[in-house]
Amino acid sequence: MNTQLVDAAAKVIPDMPILINMVSKRVRQLNAGSRPMVEVHPSMDTRDVALAEIAAGKVIVKKVEPVEVV
């Protein structure tokens, strides 16, 4: 995993648990056949692609409002 990509993605998503979850979900999508949204270099693995997409603002978090359970 490229530490420069981790640092760049962490600037966009500073909350590390959220960043980890985003990378994990995007890696699963890429492994299932989703096309990368950034230029992929031969040395990049799916984690690097996911981090590059997040750093480029191609993958975002959809904020969900909490629901009160009665």
Residue frames as qw, qx, qy, qz and C-alpha x, y, z in Angstrom:
[[0.000, 0.892, 0.453, 0.000, 0.00, 0.00, 0.00],
 [0.418, 0.466, 0.003, 0.780, 1.33, 3.40, -1.00],
 [0.343, -0.520, -0.488, 0.612, 1.76, 5.66, 2.05],
 [0.038, -0.100, 0.159, 0.982, 1.55, 8.80, -0.10],
 [0.347, -0.338, -0.627, -0.610, -1.92, 7.73, -1.22],
 [0.458, -0.524, -0.674, 0.248, -2.90, 7.04, 2.40],
 [0.251, -0.362, -0.222, 0.870, -1.79, 10.55, 3.38],
 [0.123, -0.054, -0.384, -0.913, -3.61, 12.14, 0.42],
 [0.430, -0.434, -0.709, -0.352, -6.84, 10.23, 1.18],
 [0.437, -0.481, -0.587, 0.483, -6.55, 11.11, 4.89],
 [0.079, -0.141, -0.024, 0.987, -6.55, 14.80, 3.96],
 [0.377, -0.208, -0.490, -0.758, -9.92, 14.29, 2.27],
 [0.765, -0.452, -0.361, -0.284, -11.35, 11.93, 4.93],
 [0.067, 0.603, -0.604, 0.517, -9.53, 12.70, 8.21],
 [0.740, -0.310, 0.388, -0.453, -11.65, 10.27, 10.28],
 [0.052, 0.429, -0.888, -0.156, -9.53, 7.09, 10.01],
 [0.427, 0.149, 0.867, -0.210, -12.30, 4.53, 10.80],
 [0.584, 0.656, 0.241, -0.412, -14.47, 6.05, 8.06],
 [0.297, 0.701, -0.556, -0.334, -11.53, 6.06, 5.63],
 [0.191, -0.245, 0.950, 0.013, -10.81, 2.40, 6.38],
 [0.529, 0.382, 0.697, -0.297, -14.44, 1.47, 5.79],
 [0.503, 0.743, -0.058, -0.438, -14.52, 3.43, 2.52],
 [0.146, 0.576, -0.764, -0.252, -11.36, 1.73, 1.24],
 [0.339, -0.038, 0.931, -0.125, -12.66, -1.68, 2.26],
 [0.577, 0.535, 0.501, -0.360, -16.00, -1.21, 0.53],
 [0.444, 0.764, -0.263, -0.386, -14.42, 0.20, -2.64],
 [0.053, -0.443, 0.881, 0.155, -11.88, -2.67, -2.78],
 [0.480, 0.211, 0.832, -0.184, -14.79, -5.14, -2.64],
 [0.553, 0.710, 0.201, -0.387, -16.49, -3.27, -5.48],
 [0.247, 0.719, -0.568, -0.314, -13.31, -3.26, -7.58],
 [0.219, -0.244, 0.945, 0.025, -12.75, -6.98, -6.94],
 [0.526, 0.405, 0.698, -0.269, -16.35, -7.63, -8.00],
 [0.505, 0.397, 0.588, 0.492, -15.70, -5.98, -11.37],
 [0.067, 0.952, 0.211, -0.211, -16.33, -2.25, -10.92],
 [0.639, 0.538, 0.021, 0.550, -14.15, -0.10, -13.16],
 [0.481, -0.378, -0.212, 0.762, -11.59, 2.20, -11.58],
 [0.141, 0.937, 0.319, 0.009, -12.41, 5.92, -11.68],
 [0.148, -0.884, 0.352, 0.269, -8.76, 7.01, -11.82],
 [0.623, 0.594, -0.507, -0.045, -5.80, 6.09, -13.99],
 [0.896, -0.384, 0.224, -0.016, -4.35, 2.79, -12.80],
 [0.215, 0.733, -0.644, -0.040, -0.62, 2.09, -12.94],
 [0.787, 0.122, -0.603, -0.053, 0.75, -1.48, -13.10],
 [0.323, 0.189, -0.726, 0.578, 2.25, -1.21, -9.60],
 [0.421, -0.228, 0.266, -0.837, -1.10, -0.31, -7.99],
 [0.102, -0.220, -0.969, 0.057, -3.20, -2.88, -6.18],
 [0.209, -0.654, -0.614, -0.389, -6.91, -2.42, -5.46],
 [0.430, -0.700, -0.366, 0.438, -6.21, -0.69, -2.14],
 [0.316, -0.272, 0.180, 0.891, -4.07, 1.89, -3.92],
 [0.015, -0.377, -0.602, -0.704, -6.78, 2.42, -6.54],
 [0.340, -0.735, -0.585, -0.036, -9.40, 2.94, -3.82],
 [0.431, -0.601, -0.162, 0.653, -7.16, 5.40, -1.97],
 [0.231, -0.040, 0.371, 0.898, -6.41, 7.31, -5.18],
 [0.128, -0.558, -0.648, -0.502, -10.13, 7.54, -5.95],
 [0.401, -0.767, -0.446, 0.228, -10.87, 8.89, -2.47],
 [0.414, -0.436, 0.049, 0.797, -7.99, 11.38, -2.68],
 [0.116, 0.121, 0.504, 0.847, -9.29, 12.56, -6.07],
 [0.364, 0.190, 0.311, -0.857, -12.79, 13.08, -4.66],
 [0.441, 0.061, -0.697, -0.562, -14.29, 10.36, -6.87],
 [0.525, -0.351, -0.774, 0.034, -15.60, 8.37, -3.88],
 [0.172, -0.436, 0.241, -0.850, -17.57, 10.24, -1.26],
 [0.063, -0.208, -0.878, 0.426, -19.44, 9.49, 1.95],
 [0.332, -0.499, -0.460, -0.655, -23.19, 9.79, 1.84],
 [0.074, -0.139, 0.623, -0.766, -24.27, 11.17, 5.18],
 [0.439, -0.416, -0.741, -0.291, -27.26, 9.36, 6.65],
 [0.342, -0.496, 0.243, -0.760, -29.37, 10.96, 9.33],
 [0.057, 0.031, -0.941, 0.332, -29.83, 8.81, 12.43],
 [0.536, -0.378, -0.491, -0.573, -33.29, 7.40, 13.02],
 [0.327, -0.345, 0.590, -0.653, -34.77, 7.40, 16.49],
 [0.451, -0.124, -0.874, -0.135, -35.86, 3.95, 17.61],
 [0.509, -0.410, 0.154, -0.741, -38.92, 3.93, 19.82]]
